[in-house]
Amino acid sequence: MSRIDGLPPLRDVIATHGLQARKSLGQNFLLDLNLTARIARIPGDLSGMDVLEVGPGPGGLTRGLLSEGARRVLAIEKDHRCMAPLAEIAEAYPDRLQVIEGDALEVDPLAHLTPPIAICANLPYNVGTELLVRWLTPKDWPPFWSSLTLMFQKEVAERIVAQPGSKTYGRLAILSQWRTDARISLTLPPGAFTPPPKVSSAVVHLTALPEPRYPADPKVLERVVARAFNQRRKMLRAALKGEAPDIEDRLLSAGIQPTDRAEQVSLEQFCALARVMEA
Ligand code: SAM
């Protein structure tokens, strides 16, 4: 028995339910309940919060979130084989765990959640970045969630917190840092997972700011940043040529040298450029 919640150890759960990991579903499980409880503590006090978890798998992090006091957990899982072990967890925590079998890219979680809402997940690598970008680019801000606590490949985590001048600085850094505080909370070696992935992983914690750091239209900012980094080795006057015939003047009015490259431009300057492009 596990000392956290009286449910069986995760290795037994996996054996009992024949849950051999499938690569196609990005399955690298966390089986250490002390570690999952540690991840569940990163968002802070969960007692007054609903938590959205994507990809609970056999339920290690789910158990961490519930034992750490989450008011309710909504877990969306694509793999039918996980439904039975997740039902056992739901039984151990009456009225606190709702499981939806489905694709997180297609299910609208909002109908099932009450704010304040934290999102906490050991994401499947194949859909992780897509979900993050969706959560970072809603129509209205602040978003439906207060914080995101997400496991990524370490390289993706580094792109999220990257600063200008670094090779990993790009669209993901701008989108994340414009409207959230983002930091790496925990780095994990491949051996922390079963089966171990090829690369290290890291948990990123992003807290939604009440307002964007600098004013800009989200669509214009996204477009300009995507274009600028699409050809990151080119000078901006060339990379953004298609944006406007007078792009050099516009760059100068945003305080950017037309000969600069995207990776030298700060978030504040990109926001200024988005405003100049809109004018
Ligand atoms: N949270 C578990 C843990 O920490 O051990 C499992 C994490 S594993 C990296 C990712 C999980 O996401 C798997 O259980 C997989 O079946 C599930 N998954 C993959 N694609 C999904 C999708 N599109 N929607 C929902 N779940 C998905």
Residues whose N, C-alpha, C, O or C-beta is under 5 A from the ligand:
A	BS01	SAM	L25 G26 Q27 N28 F29 L30 V54 G55 P56 G57 G60 L61 I76 E77 K78 D79 G102 D103 A104 L105 N122 L123 P124 V127
